[in-house]
Amino acid sequence: MTELIIAEEHSQLYDLWLNRGDRNLAVCHVDFHCDMRGLLIDRRLGQACFVDRRIPYIHRLDSGSYLSHAVMNGIVTKLRWVHDDFGGRTFDYIHCVKYETDFSALPYRLLGKKQCMPITYEEQTFADWNGPQPGEHLDIDWDGIAFAGYDESHIRRLMAEILERDFEPESIFMARSPDYCHPNLKLFEEFIAGLEKKFNIKAVQIPFARPVLPHASIFWDIYRKVDQYILNQIHKMGFY
């Protein structure tokens, strides 16, 4: 039977996988953001690596990078990232997942041989997505459906599209991510109720304690600002 797990932040899913000892999972990740900060994926070779473990604000484990750590620790070996047309790397390009063809990935690819992990990976928009495939775990960030900038009619359309699809994933993990999603909590609760009805299950809520992020040194704080500026300029020129 499909299980439905609700959390406040997406990094709680990594903790769940780790505590269960999960390995070699196939995950369908529905999210406005990639949550793969610090990861470089070579789609042609089917492998992934960390861009640079020495940069603390990129490498740290949090809701923006939990999938990177899940891939590099062998927890997730098949991954599909699904997002709306307004979403994905076009709008979330600062410290987003890098691909082998990215201009900004070139310095990291030239740094020498890195430890790589096998990954079967695909990026899709909702228009091309037919729902979770057999054997996949459905991992939904609420902002992938109800991004803060969406109007309620668009959100309800996306909700209906997902609920009306014929699928039965291994499990469903739902993160609310309140910092990025639409403020109307009733929409979230309505969607959860729709999933419970669709699969005849009861959602389980994971307790949440907000993590305390390490304080960055002055050097790394300046480095981060310069890095973000450079990435912004690269994106303005039409490159990733």
N, C-alpha and C positions, 0 to 999 in steps of 0.2 A: 504494500500500500504506500502511496506517495505521502511523504511527511511535509508539513508546512511549518517553517521556522521563521520567526519574526525577530529582528534586531534593530537597534537604534543606529548603529554604525556598521559599515561593511567589513571592517577589519575583524569583527567578531566571528565572521565566517572562517577566517584563517585559524583562529583559536579553536573553533569547533572541529575543523578537519584535523588539526594537530592532536587534540585530545582523543579523537576517535581512532587515530592512527591510519587515516585514509591515505591511499596511494593510487596513482594512475587513474584519476578521475577524468571523466569527460564532462566539461562544463559549458553551458550556454549562458553567457554573461550579458544581460540586458542592462545597459547603463549609458547615460549621457557621457560619462568619463570612462577612460580605459581601465583605471586602477592598476596600471602596469608601469608606473614611474620607475625609471632606472633599468628597464628591460630593453634589450635589443633582440629583435626576432628576425632571423634570416628565413624568409618564407620559402625560398628555393631549396635550401638545404634541410628545412624542417628542424631547426634548432634555435635555442635561445641562450642568451648570456646576460649577466649584469654589465652595464656600461662601465661602471667604476665603483668599486666598493669603498673607495677612500673618501668619497664625497658624502658626508653624513646626512644632509637634508635630502639627498636623492636616494640613498641606500636604506634609510631608516624604514622600519616596518610600521605602516599605518594604513588608513583606509584608501590612500592614494597609491599604495604599492603592494597590498597584500597578495594580489595575483602574481606579481613578479616573484615574490618569495615562495608562493605555492608552486609555481612552475619550476623554479630553481631547486626546490627541495623534493621534486618528484611527486608532489601531491596531485598536481594537475598536469596531464600529458596531452589532453585534447581540449582545445579552447576555441569557442566562437564568440566574438564580440559583436553584439547587435545594438544598434542605436537608431534614433529617428534621423531624418534628413538634416534637421538642425541638431547637431551633436557630433560626436566623434572628433577626429583629429583636426578637422577644419576649424572647430570652435574651441577645442581643448588641446592646444598645441604646445603649451609650456610644460616641459618635462613629461610629455606624453610618451607612450611606447614608441620606440624607434624601429624602422624597418631597414633592411639591407640597402635599399635604394635611397635613403634619406641623406641629404647633404650634411646635416648635423650629426649623423652617425659616423661619418668618415674618420674623424679623429680617434674615436673609440675602436674602430675596425683596424686602424693602423698601429694601435698600441701593442700588438702582438697577440699571441695565442691566449685565449681565455677558456675557462671551464664552461662547457656548453651542456645543455640538457635537451633531449629530444622533445619536440612539440609539433602537434598537428594543429594548425591555426588558420582561422578565417575571420575576416571582418565583413559584416553585412549591415544593410539598413533594413528597417521594418518592411519596406516594399519588396525586398528579396527574401525575406525570412518566412519560412513555413511553420515555425514553431520548433520546440525542442525535438531532436531526433531520438530514436529509441536508445536507451542507455545513458542519456545526458541528464545531468543535474541542472535545474533551472535556477540561476542566480540573478535576482532582480534588484537593482537599485531603484528606488521610487523616482529619483530624478530622471531616470531613463524614460519614464512614462509621464511624470508630472514635474518637469523642470520648472524652476522658479519663474522663468520668463514665458511659460505657456499659458494660454487662456484655458478656462475650464472646459469649453466645448472641445478643444483639441485633446485635452487630457482624457475626457470621457470617450472620445473616439478611439484612442489608443487602448484604453481599458477594455472597451468592448471587443476590439480586434483580437486581443490576447485571450480574453475569456471565452470567445466564441470559437477559437481554434480547437481542433481535435488532437489532444496530446495527453500523455501521462508520463511525466518525468520521474526519474528515480527519487528526487526530492525537490522541494522549492524553498529557497532561502530568500527572504525579503528584508532589505535594509531601508529604513526611512530616510536617512541622511538629511536631517532637518535644515542644515546650513545651505542646501542646494535645491531643495524641492519646493513645490507650491505650498503656501502657508495653510491652505484649507485641509485640515486634518481629516475632515469627514470623507473626503475623496479617498484618502488612504484606507480608512476603515471600511469604506464601501467596497474597495477592491479586494481587501482581505476577506471580507464576507463573501464576495463572489467566488474567490478561490476555494473557500471552505465548502460552499455549496456545490461547486463544480466537481470536487473530488470527494465530497462527503467525509471531510476530515475536520479536526479542530486544530487551529494554529497554536503553536507553542512559542511563548515569548522568552527570549534570553535576557537575563538581567544585565544591565549596562552600568559600567563605571567608567567615566571619561578618563582616558589615559593622560598622564602628564608627560608632555614631550620634552626631550632634553634641550637645555638652553644652548643656542648656537654661539660659538665664539665670534668675536668681531671680524676675524679673518674670513670665516665661512659665511657670515652675514653679508659682507661686501662682495665676496665671490658669487653668492647667490644672486644678488642684485645685478651684477655685471652679466652673469650668465643669462638671466631673464631678458635683459636688454638686448643681448646679441641674438637670442632666439626670436625675440619680437621682430628685429630687423630682418632676419632670415625669412620669417614668415611673410613679412610685407613684400618681400621680393618674389614671393610665390614658391618658396622652397620649404621643405621640412628638415 
